[in-house]
């Protein structure tokens, strides 16, 4: 995984937006709620939301730590992208998207075209 692949994958998901926050973080959001964050400077790192069970498991893997400021919400920070396979990357990013999307109001999900008709 690298920043170009990350952008391509995240932006392929329905109703995703990207913006720069805090001056140097590229954030991917659905309904204005972040589901993945990467730095635009320095080494490639990515933060994303996981389930509580995965949080405990992933936090013990080398190169993966609880995300600063967001650990209480079950976010991890991948400091070494090689610790996660390409398949896992897509699974975790899509799951993070789904976890965040599921917390949006039904009204907002409908406005974004995310509810099945």
N, C-alpha and C positions, 0 to 999 in steps of 0.2 A: 504494500500500500504506500502511496505517496500522495501529496496534496492534489495533484491533477486527478488521480483515480478517485480520491475522496470526494472532490467537487463533482465529478461526473456522476458518481453513484448517488450522492445525496440529492443532487438537483434532478435526478431521474424519478425521484419519488413524488407523488402527487402533492401539489400545493406547497412545495418547499420554497423558502426564500433564503437568501444569504445576505449577510451584512457584516461590517466590521464593527466590533464593540471594543471598548477599552483601548482604542488606538492601535491594537496589533493582533486581535483575535478574530479569525474568520468563523462566524457562527452560522449554523444551519438550523432553521426553525420551521415549524409548522404551526399555523395560527398564532404567530408571534411568540411561540414557546420553543426554546432551544432544545435540540436533541443531539447535537454534535458540535464540538468546538475544536479548532486547531489554530496554532500560532502561524502567523504569516512570516515571521522571522525566526531565525535560529533552527535548531534541530526539529525534525518533524515529530510532533506529539499530537495525540488526539484524546479528547475527553468525550464520554458518552454515558447515557443512563443504562443501567442493567437491573435485573431483578434482585431482590435482597439475597437470594441464594447464590446467584452468580457473583454478586459483589464480594461475598466472603471468599469464594473460590478464586476469582480473578485477582483479588488483592494479594494473594499469596504467590502468584506467579512472578518470576523474575521480569523486570521491566514494566510492571503494571502496579500502580499504587492507587489508594483512594484519592479522588480528585480534590485538590484544595478548594475549600469553601462549599463544595457540592457533595462531599462524601455522605453527609446526613441524608441526602436525597438519592443515594445509591448510584453515584456517578464514579467512574474509574478514569484514571489518566494513564494512557498507554505511552510510556516513555521510550520504549523500544518496539517499533512497529513489526520487527521480525518475529516477535514472540506470539503473534497471532497470524494464522494462515489466511490466505485470500478468502477462502470459504467462510471462515469465522468472522472476518472483517465485515463481509456483506450481511451475515446473519446478525451480528451484534448491532450494526448500524441500522438495519431495517427494524430490529426489535426495539431499539431506542426510539426510533421514529414512531412505532406503533404504541409504545408505552406513553409517550408524550401526547400523541394524537388522541388516545383513549381518554385522556383527562380533559380534553376540550369539551365545551358544552355541545350538546346536540345541535343547537342553533348555529353555532360557529362551524361545526363540521358540515352542516348542510350548506351554509354560505360558501364554504370552500370546495364544495362538490365532493366531499369525502364519505358521504353516506350513500349506500345503495338505494336506488329508487324503489 
